[in-house]
Amino acid sequence: MRRITIRVTPNASKTEIVGRELGVLKVRIAASATDGLANDALIRLLADEYDCAPSLVRIVKGATSKMKIVEFP
């Protein structure tokens, strides 16, 4: 399993991976941070990007923070 650190910006105009800065993947999410919608959108985006099932992507730290550690195969 790989782990990456991600900085999420919710309520963006579109969902996209912006780039990498100092080892942190920067991601914009169109969904709101309320009710876990941004986390769900992040998981779907990473599953598509890294070609794995969304059920295999999990947020291991920072579920309520902009800075997250995500694990996936």
Secondary structure, DSSP 8 states (H G I E B T S, - for coil): -EEEEEEEE-S-SS-EEEEEETTEEEEE-SS-SGGGHHHHHHHHHHHHHTTS-GGG-EEEE-TTSSEEEEEE-
